[in-house]
Amino acid sequence: SCSNPTPQYGGRSCSGSSTSSQACYTQSCPIDGGFSNWGSWGTCSVTCGGGTQVRTRSCSNPAPQYGGANCAGSPSQNKTCNTNVCIIDGAWSQWGSWSTCSVTCGGGKQSRSRACIDPPPANGGKDCVGMHSPGMHSDYKLCISQRCPATAPGVYIQLCPEGWFTCKSGGITCIQNVFKCDCSFDCDDGSDETIGYAGCSTAVITQCAENNSGKLLTSPITVFCLLLVMLYQQTH
């Protein structure tokens, strides 16, 4: 103040400024962060079956500065979407392995199969293409076309795979069946109903002869076998 001394008796007032200043606390003040508004919801992650949509916001309104605190809360939100069930069309599985050839000589067949399970149709989806058309489930091919060897009767039984039976005459190479001594001729030569070749007991054979005398050769299986033998002889 202009008091040392104060101007008196017409003296001049003090020259210069009556105040002075200097900077203090020059560091910036902390600014805590604030979230921006939420953005739009993103595209659903799936078209059916239940998915997720996401929206985000940023810690930029304002951004934290000078040691201010980050935004409190999550920068993203999720919600479920497209919860309708998925319509699934069926598709074929891969073909399975080829089966064992049906014969050991003389020409047979092999088969393989597939199924409408990769995936199976669901929720009103379409069946596999050709589901009800022949040849779409199963596939066949010819195998072992070489002629059967000319061997003595009964030798063919050694050529049949496990679970198959050969008639003694060799006319029918391999038949997939379980033969029993049941008084029914499954072989063209009746060898499945004999003691020496099929192991039937004398008592069974005698009983069969008494009960079915003159009828065995007319059984449907016997007739079928005879036809196969005739066809075999014509083609070999």
Steps between C-alpha positions, in 0.01 A plus 500: 500500500612861452544555872864513567447792518165595368506802274414823692480873446472468124766232467478260212352158531728196483616405152470146371253221559363441840488116446727225365427132418682173431386159370423218744360141480592480133418126459175415309197388694399126473211431261294185562383307194141485383329257260370599160148401395439134408561409137255303283446128556721282281385220267379181671768231511264235354188496286314248719534296815588787735795734454647819644493869407752748641510878534784710638585840642831671558652679796539822305243747635739619631801272489681474834794743528764614746452202726122505489304178557396269218134459416304284742302216340525274196578636153278233335154342530371166363151374427359179349355504149348274231376242748280327240588131442723419203350312205760235411499322165631144499828401336644160413780348702809364326466155343594217734759236418427232243373174648670165449429351160199268510695213341859379484484423128256505211386863531329667793403839637632747752291768661548821692253741656457853628238684704333841512671596826764760417296681625156340527210726400351690794232758576327461166818480292515313171594133463824414325493535122371176351394370841228279355673409173649153438874479536543805720529309829690198369756439230605170343781376281606166355797319651712186460399424144754222440353154440492256786778237490416150381549299817360183643155515666513643848823694459314829451415507868860605567459802271195652667546784751400450861125472546441360151425144383572321174294210372696181442446503125666838470224613265412782738827652612405676822166547673467736796286301737507284810418145394327265739392140470133593473378270221514786250739489205679835483766363266431391143652159578354461851847495654380717788282208611767227501712334765837515327492858373274695733526291814131413531422208728366171367190535719412839349555382145287190559222706655512747210471219251197357679318833539581663169552215257477630147453864606849632565591565141198725452581750776524864382862526610593183314334622182682833533832322548439280197429808290823660619693186409350497150585868455853441627554211259376708206732790575812300577 
